[in-house]
Amino acid sequence: MFVGLAVVLFAAATDARGDEESHSVDQLLKRLGLTHLRTVHLEQVVDESDPSDPDSIEMAKQLADLYAAEMMQAAEEASKYERLLRRVRRLIERIPQAKTDSLEAMMLQADYRRAEALSGEWLAHRDDVETRQKATNLLAVLATNLGGQYGRLAARIDRLHAQLEKSDDESELKNIEAELASVRPIAAQTGFFAGWANYYHGVVSSSKPSLAKARQIFHQLLSLDNEPYDELEAEWLALESPWRARTWIGLCLVEAAMGEERMAAVCFRLLRESAAPAAIREQTDYWHAQALMNASSWNAAEAVARRAMPRLSDGASQGKVSLCTALVRGAYCGPGPIPRDALAEMGMTGLISMRQWSVLQEVIAEYQVEVDSDRPGFAWKWIHGHRLREKADAKRDAATYRAARNSLEAALSEKQAKSDLGAASQCRAELAWCQFQLGEFEKAAVNYGLASSGMERNSPRASEQAAWMEFVCFDKLARTQTRFVSSMRRAADSLQERFPMSEYADKAAFAIRRMSSNRDPKSAIVELERVPRSDDGYLNARRDICQLRYTMWRSAEGSKKTSLARSLKADWDRYWTVAKSESVSSRLRVGLWALEAAISVPLDPNWTRQLVAELEMFAATTPELAADFHYIAQMEAAVRGNANERGRHLRWLLENAAGTRFELPALIVSAKQVEADVKAAGDDQAVLQRAYDTYRKLSERLGSDLETLRSKTNARVAMSRLAYFAGRLGKNIEAANLSTKLVEAQPKSREALKQACQNFMNAARYEEALQTARTLLRGAKAGTDTWYESKLNQLRCLKHVNRETGGKVWKQFLLLDPKMGGAEWRGRFEEVGKEFTAR
């Protein structure tokens, strides 16, 4: 339709040379809301008309307002905005009178961007007098012009509102409303830029009146009276719009520039708590610190930055990178030759901990910062070491690696490295790489292990790579020194437990298997037994013997397995006498080998109970092995017949082992236990709730999607029991929904259909229950218990769905089976039949 309309309108514009017809076409397009066609039409009319003709000038002004509205929409698209600007300049060159308030306001915004860039350049280089003067001059003109345009546009809006109140003409009202819709956003955006222009002028030229003017404009745009900011609620500010949120940021910066640091802090707190877009709220720390640095409030900026530093550990983002970059710029922006070291230290540490090396190198190059090993501070020494490490990687030069190692070790000895685990861990990983390249494999392994632990939460990929390198180091050592075999295995186990989906875990497991296949455990134990107690490697030898014996026990059978379990108990006792210097995790791991083997025999229950008590203290401070402990401990309690102890360990697993390899077996064992508890407790609601919770977790773990339910029996059983306990707890709708999925997965399963029928009735979903009962009837042999139960449920459902049909079915049933199924069923059928025979 629009294409045909466009042809007619263009023809009208071309053939009808009269101004009256052109005006009529314009009004029609305006009423229809066809803005693009209207713009094209007006461009054609203006191009073909006499530029001095009053009607042509009026048309040009309308075209100018359309351009202004389009420029506002394209404000964030530089190329589109520039194309529009060229069309605007061409129009004004031909008809200068077309420069309306709206259009001039939008054109001034292009000048504002240039002034903002100059202001930013001066704030980053405050010794640059020439740039400051240029910015001051341009901003003075802009602040005046934009402020004037904002005032005129606001007055125009007031006039339009007055016309709106006086007019009763529907067509005129629509035109006024359309004009208001066009002018309002332009006025708001003009005010926005007027406020920011006054702010930057106030900062660059130290002009309090300009700052006061900026505050006034921002207050108007945000509809704020003079109430104190700390009496405002964040949700009242309605900062969901990015433009409105940026207006609030402008006000925050003005308060800081006016010396109102407490009020500025309140404003930034409200920004963080508001409903502003997440990307803007995330930059709150950056804007707060930048506001204070713009105002030369260096101590306050440092305090804000220091409070923000812990948030950097969550990983890189635009706001965090901007904050750290701003801190470095603030340190070197001048005036004067002395840098603000605290700001530089925080900014650089933040950038390197977020791996923003390219950003850091740009800032260092911009300010020509000297980085050498003699400069104190964690960040400086790390940067120096990092640069040396990069140079060593390029040259493969041992001397440079040694220099890098020394610088990185010096960095880690600095005070800040002790308090910033994330940054220190990344620095430590670089140190470990230098040690690895220098053949210092044992030191490298230790540092890679520490680095991996420190980076696991916020840099999981880097943590995974460090864990792999820890294994590689121990692998190299174990090839020539038997005492490192257990460390190699431990590193492989850690990789598997912490990063089970990692390619490195598979590589490590393969390397362990290859080593094991090439090594006879019996011969290795004989060799290790020769290590004297006075030898430094004695403890490692005892640990390795335990591990080798455990490996043999796992693959043995019958009496050989029992014999190995007893030998492993003796190995543990000998290890335990010298293990005080071992890490808690190592002692716990070896103890679990001994415990697992002991309960398979079983050995003395008093000994296993005492061992569990000792290992539990270790497990409390060793989260990576806590699940292993509680799983084996529940097995030990089961062997001793201590149901309470077993239940305690199972509950720990259910609450804390989600996602681990122990979750599923723990859930299965718990499900068996809770079934026995329900049988003993009857209708105890607490026990039923525990059963429901257990099966809910088990069903989620086994899978509840349709494909899984179709292919896996255990998944169906878990969901069926979940539905059962949901029904017992009165969660009838949930039980019915679960039954729907089970029937969909196995539409011919009699058990699923019977459970579904009952659950549908309990949930008052009688039509679904009726269909299920009919399905069961069709598949059951007449006269069987299933047939009678289904017939009874059919009648119960018909009572609610179609009483008349129910009566007919009841009569037919009595005719065919007057005994109503005999003594077992008669009473239930008579009870249902009363509903159909009662008059």
N, C-alpha and C positions, 0 to 999 in steps of 0.2 A: 504493500500500500504506500509506504514511504517513498519507494522509488518512483512510482507514478506521480505522487504529489510533488516530488522534487522536480520532475520534468515540467510539470505544469507551472510551477513557481519560477523556474529558471526562464521558461518561455515568457512568462509575465514580466520578469525583470528585463528581459532583452527587448521584447517588442513594445512594451508600454513605456514610453519615455517620460511620461508624466510623473511628477513627484507624488501626486496623489495616489497613483496606483502602486508605486514603490512603497509608500507609507502603509498602504492597506495590506500588502504582502507581508511587510515586516510585522504588523500587528497580528496577522493571522499566525505567522510562525511563532510569535511570542506567546500567543494564547495556547498553541499546541505544545509548547515546551520543546520545540525542535531547535535547540541552541546552535548546533553545528550548521544546520541549513540556514539559520538566520545569519550567522557569521558570514557564510559564503555569499549569501544574498546581499548583505550590506557592503561587503568588500567589492562586489561587482557594481553596485549602485554608486558607491563613492568613487570608484575608479573612473566611471563613465560620466560623472557629473562635473559641473563647474565648481571648483573649490571655493569660490567666493559666494556661491549661492547659499542663503540662510538655511534652506531645507537640507542642502548637502552637508552643511556644518552640523546641523542637528543629527543627521544620520551618522556622521563621522563620530560624534560624541557617544552615540549609542553603541557603535562599533568599538569605540575605545573602552567602554564599560565591559563589553563582552570580552575584549582582550584582557582586561584587568582580572576578571573572574577566572579566565583560563590560566593566566600567569600564576594566580594564587594556587590553583590546583597543581600546577607543574613546579611549584617552588622547590621540591626535593629532586627534580629531574633536570640536571644542568643543561643537557643538550636540547631538550624540548623547550626549556625556559629561554635559552639563547635564540632559538628559532623564532619564538614568539616576540622576543625583544626586537629582532630585525624587522618583523612585520609592523610592530608598533612605531619604530623609528621612521619607517617608510610612510606610514599614515601621518605622523606629526609633521614630517618634512613637507608633505603635500598640503595638509590642512592643520596649521599650528593650533587653531582654536579647539582641536579635538582632544587636547591634553586635559582630561577631566581630573577631578580630585582622586578618583579611584585609580585611574591609570598612573597618575604621577606618583601616588603612594607606592604602587607596585614597582615602578621604575626606580624609586629611591631605595628600594630594598636591595637592588643589585649593587648600588653604591655602598649600602650598609655592609654587605659581605666583604667588600674590599677594605672598608674601615675596620671591620672585625679582625681580618687577617693581619692588618698593620698593628692593631692593638696586641694581638697574640704574639707577634714578632717582637714587639717592644717588651712585653712582659717576660719573654724568654731571654732578652738581651737588654737589660735596663741601662747599660752604658751607651746605648745607641741613641744619641740625642736627635739625630736627623729623623729617624723613624718615629720617635716620640712626637716631634713637631708635626710631621705629616699626619699622623693619626689624630692628634689634637685638633688640627685645622679641619680635617675632613669630618670628624665626629661633631665638632661645634656646629657646622653647617647642617649636617644630617639630623642631629638632635632637634635643631630648630625646625627644619623643614618637615621631618616626620611627625614631630609634635603638632605642628600647624595642620598638617593633613589629617592627623588623627582627630584633632578638634573639629575640623570642618566636616569630616565624615560622620562624627558623632552628632553634630548639629543636623546634618542631613537626615540621619536616622530619626532624630526627634521630630523633624518636620514631617517625615513620612508617617510617623505614629500619629501625629496630630491630624493629618489628612485621613488616616484610616478611621479615626474616631468620628470624623465629621461626615464621611461619605456613606451613602446608602446604595450607590450604583454598584451592582454586582461585578460588572465588567471592570470598572475602575478599581474596585477593591482587589480584584485578582492581580491587576497590574501593579498596584502598590505593594501587595504581598510579595510579588515576584521581584520587585525592585529591592525590597527589604532583604529578601533571601539572598540577593546578589551583593548588597552593600555591607550587610552585617559582618560576614567573615572577612571581607577586605578591611573593614574598620578595625576588627579585632587583631588581625595580623599586622596592620599598620601600627596599632598601639603597642603590640608585642615588640616590634623592631624599634619603635620610639623609646620604649622603656630600656631596652638593651643598649641603644645608642647613648642614652643619657648615662647609663651605668658605666660603660667603657670610657665615656668622656670624663666622668667623675673620677675614675681610677687613674687614667693616663695623665690627666691635668690636675689631679688632687682638688677637684671642685666639689665641695659639699652641696651647693645648690643643684648641680646636675644629679647628684645622688638622691637628693630629696625629691627632685622631679621624677626620677626613675621609680622611686618608692611609691609616689602618688599614682603614676600610670599603672604600675603593677597592682596596686590596691584596687583601682577602678576595674581593671580587667578581671580580677578575681572576685569582685563584688564584696570586698572586705571593708568593714568600718574600722574604727580605731581601737577595737578590743585587743587586749594583749594576746600574743600568739599562744602562750601557754594555757589559755582558756579555750582554745580551739580543739575540736576533735578531728582526727585525720580524715574520717569518712565524710565530714561536712565539706571538705575542700573540693571534692569531685574532680580528682586529678586523673581520671581515666583517659582523658584526651591528652595525647602527647604535647600539643601546643599549650594546653593549660598547665600541664606538669612542668614544661620548660619555663613558663611564666613564673611559676612558684619558685623554680630554681633561681631565676633572675632576682626575685625578691630576697631569697636566702643570701645571695651574693651581695646585694645592696646592704643588707643589715650588717654583714661582716665588714664591708667597706666603710660603713658609717661608724665602726668601732663598737657595734652592739654584738659582741661575741656570744654572750649568753643567749640573746634572742635568735642569733643565727643558728646556734646549736639546737634550739627548740624547733626552728623551722626545718632543719635537716632531719631531726627526729620524726617530725610529722611527715616529711617526704618518705622516709623509710617505712613508716607505718601505714601510708596511704594506699589507695588502689591504683596508683600510677602504674603504667606498663612496667613489667618486671625488668626490662632492659634499662629503664631509667632509674628505677629504685636501686638496682645493682650498682649504679654509679654514684650513690650518695656519698660514700667516703671520698671518692675522687673530687667531687664538686665541693665538699666541705673543706678539704685541705687546700684546694685550688683557690677557693674564696678567700681563705685566710692569707695565703701567699700573695694573692693579688693585692691584698691590703697591707702587705709587708708585716703581718702578724706572725713572725717566724716561730716563736715559741709555741703559740697556740696551734699552728699548723703541725708542728712536730708532735704535739700531744695527741692530736686527732689521728695522725698517721700511725703513731705507736699503738693506739687502741685498735686500729684497723689491721695491723700486721697479722694477728692470729687468723683472721678470715682469709688470708692469702693461701693458707694450707689446703683449702678446698679445691685448688686448681686454678688455671688461668681463665680469665674472662676479660671482656672489654674494659669494664670498670676497674678491675684490679691492675691490668697492664697500664691503663691511663693514669691511675694513682701513682704507681711506681715511677713511671716516666716523668710525671709532673714533679715528683719529689726530687729527682735528679736534676731536672731543669731548674727547680727552685733553688737547689744548692749552688748552682753555677750561673744563675741569671744576672748576678750583680745586684746593686752596684758595689764596687770595691773588689779587691783581688782575693779576699779570703773566702773560701767556700764554706757552706754550712754542712759540716761533716756528718752530723747526725741524720740529716735529710738524705744526703748522698748515700750513706751506709744502708739506710732502710730501703731506699728506692732500688739500689743496685742488688741488694740481697733478694728483694722481692722479685725482680726481673730474672735473676739467674735461677732462683728456686722454681720459677714458672717456666724455665727454659726459653726465655725470650732473649736469646743471645743476640739476634740480629738487631732488635730494638735497642738493647744496651750498647752495642757497638756503634750504632748511629748517634746516640746521645754522647758517648765518649768522644767520637770523632768531631761532632758539632762543637763541643766545648774544649776540644784538644786536651782532655784530661790525661795526666801522666799516671800510668799504672806501673808500680815497681814493687819488688818484694820487701822493701824497707818500710813501706807505708803501713801503719798499724790498722787493725780492723779485719774482721772476718771476710767481708765482701771484697776488700782490696786484695787480700792474699789469695782468695779463691779465684778472682778474675785473673790475677797474674799467673796462678797455677794452671788455670783453664787455657790461657793463651799458650803457655809453654807446652801443655799436653797436646794441643792442636798442632803446634809446630813439630813436636816429636812424632806424632802420627804421620805427618807429611814426610818427614825425613827418615823415620825409623831409626832414630838416633838415641843410643842408650844414655849419653851424657845429658841430653835434653829431657829425657824421661826422669832421670835422677833429679834434675833441677825442678821439674814439675812436681815430682813426689815431695820434695822438701817444702815447696811453697804450699802445697795442699795440706801437708801435715801441720805446717805452721798455722794455716787457716783454721784447722780443727782444734787447735789449742787455744784459740781466742774464746773469750767469754761468751759471745753471742752464739757460737756453735753449740754450746751446752744447753741453751734455752730454745733453739729453733731446730727441732728434730728433723723436719722435712728438708730444710736447706742443708743441714749438716749431713744428712743421709745421701743427698745427691753429690755433695762435695766428696764424701767418703767413697762413693762408687767410682768417681774419677781417680781418686787416690789408688783404689784397688786395681784399676786398669793399668796405671803406671807400674805398680808393684808386679802385676802379672807379666807385663812386658819385660821387666827386669829379672824375671825368674824367681821372684820372692813369693812363691805360691802359697805358703802357709799364712803369711801376713795378708796376702790378697784375699784368701778364702775367708779369714776372720772379718775383714772389712766389707767384703761383698755380703756376708751374712747379716752384719749389722745394718748395712745400707738397705738390704731387701726388707728387713723388718720395719725400718723407719719410713719406707716409701709405700708400704702395702696399702694403706688406706687411701691416700690421695694420688699416688702415681702407680697404679697396679701393674701397668705394662713394664715400667722401669724396674719395679720390685721383682717381677717375674724374671726379667733379664739378669738382674743381679743374683737371684737365687740360682739360676742356671750357671752363671759364672762361678759361684761358690762351689757347685758340684764339679765343674770342669777343673778347678784348682785342686780339689781333693782327688779327683780321678788321676791327674798327673802325678800327685804325690804317692797315691796308693800303688802305682805301677812299680815303684822301686822300694816303697816302705810299707810293710804290712800293717803297721800301727795306724795308718790312715784309712784302712778299708772301712772301719765302722763309721768314720766321719763321712766318707763318700756315700755309704748307704743312708746315713742320717740325712745328708743333703738331698739325696734322691727321694727319700720318703717325704721330706718337707715340701719338695716341689710337687709331688703327687697329691699331698693333702691340701696344700694351699692353692695350687693351680691345676686342678685335675684335667681341665680341657686344654692345657698348654701342650704345644708340640715339644717343648723342652722336657716336660714330664715323661713323655713317651721315649724321647732320646735317652734320658737318664735311666729309665727302667730297662731299656734295651742294653745299655752299657753294663748295668748291674748283672743282667742275665748272662751276658757274654762273659763277664768276669767270673761269675759263679760256675758257669759251664766249664771254664778252663781251670778251675781250682777245686781240688778234692777237699771237702770239709774235714774229713778225718785227719788227713795229712796236715792241714792248716792248724787244727787244734793241737796236734802233737808238737808242731813247730812253736806255737804260741805258749804252750805249757812250759817250754824251756826258758822263757823269759823270766829272769830272777826278780824277786820282789824289790831288790835294790836298783833295778833298771828304771830309767825315766819312763820307759814305755810299758811298764808293768800294768798300770791301770787300763791303758788302751788295750793291752793284750787280754785282760780279764773281760773287758766289755766285748771284744771281738769273739772270744770263746763263747760267751752267752749268746751272741747273735748267731754264730755258726751252729751251735747246739739247737737253738730254736728253729733254725731253717731245716735242720735234719729232722727234728721232731714233727714239724708240720707235714713232711712227706712220708713219715714212717707209718706203720700199721701194727696192730696187735701188741704182742709183748714187747716188741722193739720200741714202740711208741711209749709204753709205760716206763721202760728202762731209761729212755732218753729224758722223760719228764723228771724222773728222780735225779738224773745227772745234772739237769738244768737247775734244779733246786739247789744242789750243792755248788754249782757254778755261781748262782746268785749270792749265796752266803759268802763265798770267797770274794766276789766283786764288792759286796756291800761293806766289807771290812776296810776297804781302801777307797771307797767312792765319795768320801766327804768333799773332796776338791772338785768333783764332777758337777756339772750344771744340773739344776733340778730336772730339766727336761730329759737329760740323758739317764739319770737315775730312775725317773718315772718310766721311760721307755723300756729299759732293761727289766725293771720290776714287773711290767705288764707281760713281758715274754714269759717270765717265770710263773706268774699267776695263771696265765692262760693254759700253760702246760700242766700246772699242778691240779687244776680243777677238772682236767680231762681224765685223771686216774681213778678217783680223786685221791689227793694226798691228805695229810692231817688237816681237818677243818679248822682247828685252832690256829695252825700256822697260816693258812690262807686268810682267815679272818683278821689276824694281826697284820698281815701284809697289806690287805685292803685298807686298813686304818692308816698305815704309814703312807701308802701311795696317795690316799685321798688328800693329805696335806700338800703333797707336791702338785696334785691336779688342780688345786685351788689357785695356784699361781702360774699354771702352764696351760693357757687356753687352747693351744694348738693340739694338746693331747688329752684334754678333759673329756671329750666325747669317747675316746678310746677307753679311758679308765672306767667311766660309768657303764659302758656297755659290758666290759669284762666283769666289772663288779656285780652287775645284776645277774650275770651267769653264775658267779661264785655264790651269791645269796640263794639262788635257785637250787644249787647243789646242796647247800646246807639246810634248805627248806625254810628259810626266813623270808616269808612273804612281805613283811613290812619293809625290810631292807631292800628287797628287790623292787618293790613299788616305788620307794624313794629314788632309786637310781633311774628307773624307767621314767618317772616324772621329770627328772632333770633332763634326760635325753629328749623328751617330747617338747620341753620348753626351750631348750638351748641348742639342739643338734639339727635344726631344720636345714635341709640342703646338703647335709653330710652323708657319708655312706652308711652311717649308723641309724639314720632317721627311719628308713623303711623297716629293718629288722626290729627296731625298738617299738615301732607302731604295731607290728604284727604280734610281738610278744605281749604288748600292752592290751591288744584287742582280745587275745586269749585269756589274759588275766581278768579283764573287766567283764567278760562273759560269765566267768565263774562268780565274780562279785555280784553281778545282777541276779544270777540264779539263787544266791544265798540271801540277798537283801530284798528281793521282791520289788515292791513299788517305791523304794527309797529314791526320792527325787534327786538327791545329790549323786547317788551311784548311777542313775539313769543319765544324768547330765554328763558325768565323766565318760560314760560309754558313748554318748552322742558326740562329745568333743573328740574322743579317740578315733571314732570311725570317720568323722568329718576330715580330720587330718590325714587318715589313711586313704580315704577316697581321693582327696586332693593330690596326695603323693603318687598314687597308682595311676591317676588320670580319670577324668570324668567326661572327656569328649566322646562323641558317638563312635568314632573309629576304634578308640581304645576299648570302649565297652563291648563292642562287637567281637574284638579279637582276644581280650584278656579276661579269663574267668575271675581272677582275683579282684580285678577292678569292679566287676559286676557284683561279686559277693560283698565287697566293702560298701558299695552304694546301696545295696539291698538292706544291709544291716543299719546303715545310716538312716534309711527311710523308716525302718522299723522303730528305731529309737526316737526319731523325730516324732512319729505317731504316738509313742508312749509318753512323750513330753507335751503332747497337745499341739505340736507344730504341724498341723494337718495340711496346710497349704504347701509347706516345704516337702512333706512326705509325698503328697500327690505329684508335685513337680518332678521329684526324683523318680517316681514310678513311671511317669510319662517317658523319661529318658530310657529307663530300663526296658520298657515295652518296645520302644522304638528300636533299641539295639537288638532285642530278641523277641520279635512279635509272636513267635510260636511257643515261647517258654510258658508252661502251665503255671510254674511257681511265680514268675514275674507277673502274669496276668491276674492270678489270685490276689497277690499282694496289692497290685494296682487297683483292683476292684474295691478292696476294703479301704484303701487310702483315698480313693476318689469319693467314696460315700462319706468317709469321715470329714472330708473337706467340702461336703455338700455339692460336689460336682457330679450330679446324678446322671446326666446324659452320658458323660464319659464312662461312668461306672456301669451304666446299662449296656453300652456297646461292648465293654469288656466282659460282662456277664454273658451276653449273647455269644461272644467268641468262644468262651469257655464251654458253653452248652453245646455248641456245634462240634467241639472237639472231644467231648466227654461221652462215655457210654451211658445210656439211660440206666438209672437204678444204682449207679455208683455214688460214693460220697461226694466226689467232685461235681457230679451232675446235680445232686440235691442241693449242695451248697450254692451252686451257680443259679439254680432255679429260685432259691430263696432270695438271693441278692437281686435277681431280675425283678421279682415281685416288689421288693423293698424300693427299688429305684423307680418302678412304674408308679408307685404310690405318689411320687413327687413329680414325675415327668408327664404321665398321662394316665390318670386314674381310671378313665373309661376302658382303655386298652388293658390296664392292669386287672380290672374286673373280669374281662373276657379270658385272659390268660389264667386267672385263678380258677374259673369254672372249668376250663379245659383241663387244668392240672388235676382237679378233683375227679373229673370224669375218667381220666386215664389212670390215676393212682389214688383211689379213694382212701387207702391206708396212710397216705402222705409220708411214705418212706419208713414207716414203722415207728417203734417207740423212740428211737434216737432222734428222729426229725419231727415227729408229729407236733409236739408242743410249740416248736418255733414256727412251723407252718400255720398252725391255728392262730397264733398271735398276729402274724402278718395278715391272715385271711380276714380277721375282724375288721380291718380297714376297708375291705371291699364288700363285706356283707352288711355292715352297719348302715342303716337308712338315715 
